[in-house]
Amino acid sequence: MCMPSNLAIDDRLLDEALRVGRQKTKRETVNEALREFIQRRQRPHLKKVFGAIDYDPAYDYKKERRGR
């Protein structure tokens, strides 16, 4: 869903984001920044899962690769 908006965005920040992100337009740059912001904010939920899976120290992933 797209809706028109009038935002006061710091021109220096936007110019730097355009340069660093290499997007073609300001719109692409802002959308990418919002996606990254959301992903970063959702990461703390992964901490709840971390450590919930038991690790088998005897598992040999290299041996599994050879079997293919």
Summary of the structure (lengths in Angstrom):
residues: 68
radius of gyration: 20.8
end to end distance: 44.5
largest distance: 57.8
contacts: 95
relative contact order: 0.07
helix: 59%
strand: 0%
